[in-house]
Amino acid sequence: MKVDPYLHAVLLLHGAGKEVSKDHIVAVIKASGAEVDEAKAKVLAEAVKGVNFEDLLKQSTMVAAAPVAAAPAAEAKKEEKKEDEGKKEEQAAEGLANLFG
């Protein structure tokens, strides 16, 4: 999966408290050593004007955390399944003991 350096430039600028402008995006891309598409930088700078990055980042963090929160439930189900299998084995052994008891 290829990561878009322009989006990273926007996040870097936002995180540094800098204005997200075409010139700043171009400067970040150039500093990374990548080739710059100034038209793409301009379109992106215009597209993110007025975007509340804090809310956007909080939402993406919650989405990323959801699978992590589900992990303990999945682990509990595995433990439950193991217990059920153990009970079935015990019941089978008791049944055999009764046959030969």
N, C-alpha and C positions, 0 to 999 in steps of 0.2 A: 504494500500500500504506500503510495507516494504522498508525502505530507506537503501541503501548500505553504511555501515560505512566506507568501503574502499575508496569510491569516496569522501565522506566527509573528510576523512583524507587527501586525495590529495588536496582538495580545501583549507583545513585548513593550510596545509604546504605551499601551494602557497601563500595564503593570509598573512602568517607570514613571507614570504620571505625566507623560508627554502628550502633546496634541497628536491625534491620529490624522495626519494630512498626507497628501500625495508625496510631498517632498521628504517627509520623515520616513514614510514607507520605503521610498526609493533609497534613502540613505541606509536604512537597515539592510535592505536586500544587497546593496552594493558592498556594505561592510562584511556580509557573509561570503562574498566572493561569487555570488550567483549572477547570472545575466538578468538585467532589469527590463521589464515591460512597463514603460511609464503609463501607457493607456490602462493597463490592468490596475496599476497602483492608484490611478485617478478614480476609476470606477469604484474600486473597493473603498477608498477614502470617502467618497460620496455616499456609498451604501451604508456605511457604519455611523454616519452622522446621526446623533440622537439615540443611538443604541445604548441601553443601560447594561453595561458589561457586568456589573455586580450581580444583577438579577440573572443574567444569562449564565454566568459562571456558577451561581448557586444552583440553578436548575440542572446544569450538566453534572454537578457534583452529586446531586440527589439521584439522578439517573444512574450514575456510575456506582453509587453506594447501594442501590437496590439489590443487585445480585449478591453483594457482600452480606447484606442483612438476611438474605434468603439462605445463606450457607448453613447457619446453625440449625435451621428447620430441616434442611436436607440431611444433616448429620444425625439429628434426632430420629428421623425416619429410618435411617440406616440402622441405628441402634435398636429401634423398635422391631425392625425386620429380623435382626440377629436374635433378639429375644424370642420372637415368634418361632423362628427355626429351631432354637434350642428347646422350646416347649414341645414342638412337634416330635423332635428326636426323643425326648423323655417319654412322651406318650407312646411312641412306637416301641420303646424299650419296655415299658410297663405292659404293653399288650403282648409282647413276646414272652415276658416273664410269666404272665397269666396263662399262656398256652402251655408252657413247659413247667409251670410252678408247682 
